[in-house]
Amino acid sequence: MTEQLPSRATEAAPVGDLGRRLARRRAELGVSREETADRAGMAPSYLQYLEEHPAAAPGRGALHVLAETLHTTVRELTGGDTDLPPGTAPHASRRPGTTELSTRECRALLSTHGVGRIAVPTVTGPVVVPVNYSVVDGAVVFRTAPGTTPSQAAGCQVAFEADRIDDAFGQGWSVLVRGHARTVTDPDEARRLDEQAYSRPWAGGERDQWVRIEPRDITGRRITAQ
């Protein structure tokens, strides 16, 4: 009897740390579990086991193969880079290339959502803090709480930056947004952001103040390995 392999639509949610990292990296590359297993030369059922069983402990050889297949590193797959900032790989690309991104490309990269950094002017000087953000109707929006550092962005000209660094290949991109930030005070607009926003703040707690950054200009660049 031919084994029925699970489709992408019916895959169980990964439960272990390794499983979540494998599934996340597959999603970033847009490849299914079956495609990944085929490229790695392993049974799809084994990759399913790795993703769905928190106690799974593959050998070093299997980890190296998966890391190579998914264009990443063993350290990243196993969480060894959790406390390290991006860009700590020992070697950059031998021939790195830098290209300026168009406004359209910058907007497309920003719309992938995630965590960005906002530079907020304060009485003691500018402060840069990370925030979970979304892009709605072309504006960068994030949820915060009154009195916090991000909330002080309201009413100011601010800078917002998002990036993606791939240590395994010494490449990545960064996008910088500059514009006016304001607190969302209209209840209907706040309700719409509640419905459309991609993620909630990782910091948790009551954070019901929306801040919206209307871009004045957007610039970015990409570093590629050649």
Secondary structure, DSSP 8 states (H G I E B T S, - for coil): -------GGG-----SHHHHHHHHHHHHHT--HHHHHHHHTS-HHHHHHHHH-TT----HHHHHHHHHHTTS-HHHHHTTTTTS-TT--S---SSEEEEE--HHHHHHHHTT-EEEEEEE--TTS-EEEEEEEEEETTEEEEEE-TTSTGGGGTTSEEEEEEEEEETTTTEEEEEEEEEEEEE---HHHHHHHHHH-S---TT-S---EEEEEEEEEEEEEEEEE-
